[in-house]
Amino acid sequence: MSSTLRVTNVSDTTGGTSTNLMSGLAKAWADFDQNPTSLDDSFNVSSIDDDGTGLHGLNFTSSFASTEFAKGGTCEANGNVCVRNVTETAGDFSMHTITNGGSDNDYNRSSAICVGDLA
C-alpha cells in the first residue's frame, strides 16, 4: 500500500522557523570521476559529458525552469583548485576545473550541486 504526503512547509513543534520544502532542496547533484569520466552517484542527472581536460557537462533528467539556478562544485585534489561554471541551459551545465596555476586538469572524485525551480 502506498500513500502520498503533500506539504509545502515543515516546522518544529515549538512553532519555530519553518522550511519551504519546494525551494529549499537540491534539485540535482552528482558525484563523479573526471578521469576516466564516470558518474558514481547522482540525483536528477542523466549523464556526464567529457568535453576536454577539466571540462565536464552534467545533463539533467528533469530540466530547470530557466538558467537562473544556483550551482556549485568541488573536487578532491592536492593543493588549490578552482571550479567554475562555464555555460548552462535549463537542461545542463558545464564545469571547468583548473589547478592553482591556471592549468586545465581532470580530477578523480568531483561533485556538483544545483538548487532552483524545476520546469
Short mmCIF file of the C-alpha atoms (twelve columns), coordinates in Angstrom:
data_MODEL
# 
_entry.id   MODEL 
# 
loop_
_atom_site.group_PDB 
_atom_site.id 
_atom_site.type_symbol 
_atom_site.label_atom_id 
_atom_site.label_alt_id 
_atom_site.label_comp_id 
_atom_site.label_asym_id 
_atom_site.label_seq_id 
_atom_site.Cartn_x 
_atom_site.Cartn_y 
_atom_site.Cartn_z 
_atom_site.pdbx_PDB_model_num 
ATOM 1   C CA . MET A 1   0.000  0.000  0.000   1 
ATOM 2   C CA . SER A 2   1.417  3.385  -0.926  1 
ATOM 3   C CA . SER A 3   0.382  6.797  0.269   1 
ATOM 4   C CA . THR A 4   1.226  10.379 -0.580  1 
ATOM 5   C CA . LEU A 5   2.012  13.129 1.884   1 
ATOM 6   C CA . ARG A 6   1.669  16.610 0.359   1 
ATOM 7   C CA . VAL A 7   3.034  19.559 2.322   1 
ATOM 8   C CA . THR A 8   4.582  22.892 1.454   1 
ATOM 9   C CA . ASN A 9   6.175  23.846 4.779   1 
ATOM 10  C CA . VAL A 10  7.521  21.919 7.746   1 
ATOM 11  C CA . SER A 11  8.214  23.434 11.168  1 
ATOM 12  C CA . ASP A 12  9.199  22.139 14.570  1 
ATOM 13  C CA . THR A 13  6.643  21.538 17.349  1 
ATOM 14  C CA . THR A 14  7.504  24.813 19.129  1 
ATOM 15  C CA . GLY A 15  6.315  26.852 16.158  1 
ATOM 16  C CA . GLY A 16  9.844  27.917 15.255  1 
ATOM 17  C CA . THR A 17  11.274 28.504 11.816  1 
ATOM 18  C CA . SER A 18  9.530  26.662 9.020   1 
ATOM 19  C CA . THR A 19  11.225 25.220 5.965   1 
ATOM 20  C CA . ASN A 20  9.785  25.553 2.475   1 
ATOM 21  C CA . LEU A 21  10.289 22.094 1.008   1 
ATOM 22  C CA . MET A 22  9.813  23.206 -2.579  1 
ATOM 23  C CA . SER A 23  12.626 25.775 -2.755  1 
ATOM 24  C CA . GLY A 24  14.941 24.540 -0.018  1 
ATOM 25  C CA . LEU A 25  16.169 21.302 -1.558  1 
ATOM 26  C CA . ALA A 26  18.854 20.379 -4.060  1 
ATOM 27  C CA . LYS A 27  17.133 19.615 -7.358  1 
ATOM 28  C CA . ALA A 28  20.200 17.950 -8.891  1 
ATOM 29  C CA . TRP A 29  23.558 16.658 -7.643  1 
ATOM 30  C CA . ALA A 30  26.280 14.364 -8.870  1 
ATOM 31  C CA . ASP A 31  29.368 12.596 -7.569  1 
ATOM 32  C CA . PHE A 32  31.662 11.689 -10.455 1 
ATOM 33  C CA . ASP A 33  35.189 10.953 -11.616 1 
ATOM 34  C CA . GLN A 34  36.747 13.124 -14.309 1 
ATOM 35  C CA . ASN A 35  39.430 10.683 -15.474 1 
ATOM 36  C CA . PRO A 36  38.107 8.325  -16.613 1 
ATOM 37  C CA . THR A 37  34.750 10.104 -16.797 1 
ATOM 38  C CA . SER A 38  32.148 8.156  -14.859 1 
ATOM 39  C CA . LEU A 39  29.039 9.057  -12.904 1 
ATOM 40  C CA . ASP A 40  29.334 7.412  -9.465  1 
ATOM 41  C CA . ASP A 41  26.063 8.576  -7.912  1 
ATOM 42  C CA . SER A 42  23.548 11.268 -8.728  1 
ATOM 43  C CA . PHE A 43  20.075 12.712 -8.420  1 
ATOM 44  C CA . ASN A 44  18.321 14.190 -11.486 1 
ATOM 45  C CA . VAL A 45  21.492 13.824 -13.579 1 
ATOM 46  C CA . SER A 46  21.078 11.523 -16.571 1 
ATOM 47  C CA . SER A 47  24.658 11.606 -17.849 1 
ATOM 48  C CA . ILE A 48  28.002 13.405 -17.801 1 
ATOM 49  C CA . ASP A 49  29.993 14.606 -20.810 1 
ATOM 50  C CA . ASP A 50  33.777 14.774 -21.114 1 
ATOM 51  C CA . ASP A 51  34.245 17.997 -23.085 1 
ATOM 52  C CA . GLY A 52  38.043 18.121 -22.772 1 
ATOM 53  C CA . THR A 53  40.616 18.280 -19.983 1 
ATOM 54  C CA . GLY A 54  38.968 19.930 -16.989 1 
ATOM 55  C CA . LEU A 55  35.654 20.411 -18.818 1 
ATOM 56  C CA . HIS A 56  32.631 18.306 -17.941 1 
ATOM 57  C CA . GLY A 57  28.929 18.748 -18.631 1 
ATOM 58  C CA . LEU A 58  26.131 17.479 -16.424 1 
ATOM 59  C CA . ASN A 59  22.865 16.662 -18.223 1 
ATOM 60  C CA . PHE A 60  19.685 16.833 -16.143 1 
ATOM 61  C CA . THR A 61  16.909 14.251 -16.246 1 
ATOM 62  C CA . SER A 62  14.338 16.981 -15.494 1 
ATOM 63  C CA . SER A 63  15.214 20.499 -16.660 1 
ATOM 64  C CA . PHE A 64  15.233 23.608 -14.517 1 
ATOM 65  C CA . ALA A 65  12.642 26.322 -15.187 1 
ATOM 66  C CA . SER A 66  15.353 28.682 -16.511 1 
ATOM 67  C CA . THR A 67  19.124 29.222 -16.470 1 
ATOM 68  C CA . GLU A 68  18.720 31.163 -13.214 1 
ATOM 69  C CA . PHE A 69  19.567 28.399 -10.737 1 
ATOM 70  C CA . ALA A 70  22.349 28.144 -8.157  1 
ATOM 71  C CA . LYS A 71  25.198 25.789 -8.941  1 
ATOM 72  C CA . GLY A 72  28.454 24.811 -7.313  1 
ATOM 73  C CA . GLY A 73  31.120 22.160 -7.485  1 
ATOM 74  C CA . THR A 74  34.175 20.773 -5.809  1 
ATOM 75  C CA . CYS A 75  36.820 18.107 -6.336  1 
ATOM 76  C CA . GLU A 76  39.450 16.248 -4.367  1 
ATOM 77  C CA . ALA A 77  42.946 17.437 -5.145  1 
ATOM 78  C CA . ASN A 78  46.307 18.105 -3.591  1 
ATOM 79  C CA . GLY A 79  46.625 21.880 -3.499  1 
ATOM 80  C CA . ASN A 80  44.241 24.614 -4.572  1 
ATOM 81  C CA . VAL A 81  41.666 24.020 -7.263  1 
ATOM 82  C CA . CYS A 82  39.231 26.354 -8.964  1 
ATOM 83  C CA . VAL A 83  35.847 25.018 -10.017 1 
ATOM 84  C CA . ARG A 84  33.792 27.404 -12.110 1 
ATOM 85  C CA . ASN A 85  30.639 27.386 -14.149 1 
ATOM 86  C CA . VAL A 86  31.281 27.600 -17.896 1 
ATOM 87  C CA . THR A 87  27.862 27.512 -19.539 1 
ATOM 88  C CA . GLU A 88  24.384 26.443 -18.602 1 
ATOM 89  C CA . THR A 89  20.989 25.872 -20.114 1 
ATOM 90  C CA . ALA A 90  17.841 24.763 -18.319 1 
ATOM 91  C CA . GLY A 91  18.809 21.164 -19.184 1 
ATOM 92  C CA . ASP A 92  22.542 21.085 -18.364 1 
ATOM 93  C CA . PHE A 93  25.566 22.959 -17.113 1 
ATOM 94  C CA . SER A 94  29.308 22.679 -17.663 1 
ATOM 95  C CA . MET A 95  32.044 22.739 -15.021 1 
ATOM 96  C CA . HIS A 96  35.671 23.754 -15.516 1 
ATOM 97  C CA . THR A 97  38.373 22.573 -13.093 1 
ATOM 98  C CA . ILE A 98  41.852 24.086 -13.065 1 
ATOM 99  C CA . THR A 99  44.945 23.913 -10.901 1 
ATOM 100 C CA . ASN A 100 46.065 26.780 -8.704  1 
ATOM 101 C CA . GLY A 101 48.441 27.724 -11.526 1 
ATOM 102 C CA . GLY A 102 45.583 28.025 -14.011 1 
ATOM 103 C CA . SER A 103 46.091 24.807 -15.980 1 
ATOM 104 C CA . ASP A 104 43.083 22.720 -17.033 1 
ATOM 105 C CA . ASN A 105 43.046 19.489 -15.076 1 
ATOM 106 C CA . ASP A 106 40.885 16.389 -14.573 1 
ATOM 107 C CA . TYR A 107 40.443 15.167 -11.001 1 
ATOM 108 C CA . ASN A 108 39.161 11.938 -9.556  1 
ATOM 109 C CA . ARG A 109 36.356 12.489 -7.041  1 
ATOM 110 C CA . SER A 110 34.350 15.542 -8.141  1 
ATOM 111 C CA . SER A 111 30.881 16.731 -7.226  1 
ATOM 112 C CA . ALA A 112 28.310 19.293 -8.270  1 
ATOM 113 C CA . ILE A 113 25.029 20.524 -6.794  1 
ATOM 114 C CA . CYS A 114 22.222 22.641 -8.275  1 
ATOM 115 C CA . VAL A 115 19.356 24.380 -6.496  1 
ATOM 116 C CA . GLY A 116 16.427 26.138 -8.173  1 
ATOM 117 C CA . ASP A 117 12.969 25.632 -9.600  1 
ATOM 118 C CA . LEU A 118 12.343 22.745 -11.979 1 
ATOM 119 C CA . ALA A 119 10.266 23.234 -15.120 1 
# 
